[in-house]
Amino acid sequence: MNPGIVPFWPFTLPVAVQAALSATLVLLVLASLICFALTTMKPEKDWNELRARINTWWCLSIGFAMAVAFNTTVSVTALGFVSFMALKEFLSCVPTRRSDHGVLVAAYLTIPLQYYWIHIGWYGMFIIFIPVYAFLFLTMRMALTGETRGFLASAGVLQWGLMTTVFCLSHLACLLLLPDGSALSHAGISLLFFVVFTTQANDICQYLWGKRFGRHRVTPIVSPNKTWEGLIGGVASTVVIACLIGPYLTPLRGWHLPAVGLLIGCAGFLGDIVMSAVKRDIGIKDYSNVLPGHGGVLDRVDSLIFTAPLFFHFLRYLYY
């Protein structure tokens, strides 16, 4: 048996990932205890949102652990389902033309194809399928319907949805198929956990720093709750987290560790405000209510839309 892999009944996971998942479990238990203490000490306050957020984090963490515990096929399929849910939420919120219903079906069919290219390791097709072939085919299909009113707006909205929810997020699955670039065992699972954990930790840290010290808003119109204090504190915290866990989960060493922490911290912030700008434009608060306390799937993965592709290409350029 590979020394970096030990049984995790009934699954097999890298030791580093097992330790990281165990640490996540400890954090969730601690958060639940704190929530219980707060509701007991101050029952007059409304803690329903906090309780809902923590319960949702339990579900998301268990779902993530199950997705990576079996094999690459299950993991890639699970990530493809995340893209499907995100695209579904996006298309349910934006205006679409009646004549484009057949085109939307074709757009959904790009998801299994995109993740199939990843599963078979066809990097060349993975990297151009959505921005080239899907773009050309879907706009051609729209033109053949004969409806020209609103054509450019509809084409732009559809391509935006595919690029964010399918192309960008599919980089998470592509991490699973990177070869071992170091002494790491099952490097793909470790890399996936690293980028997801640091991105979500960055979101939480920016929120906490902003709540505690936030005074100066970064984007008052797009995202009024985002402050410079929250941004700087969150990015600094993410750099520290990346330096602490990076050596165990990634092949990153030396200055690459703080660099990737800075990259994820800043990219996560940008992904959040970009998707917030989309919500402001279409006049909604959340993309859906499927995740209590968080909104929709797209609300939860908005930061990953930016961090996943940037982390993947940063890593691939330096180590693979």
PyMOL commands that set and color helices and strands:
alter all, ss='L'
color gray80, all
select helices_A, chain A and resi 15-41+48-69+72-93+98-119+123-144+151-168+170-175+187-213+228-249+256-282+297-301+304-319
alter helices_A, ss='H'
color red, helices_A
select strands_A, chain A and resi 5-8+11-14+217-219+223-227
alter strands_A, ss='S'
color yellow, strands_A
deselect
rebuild
show_as cartoon
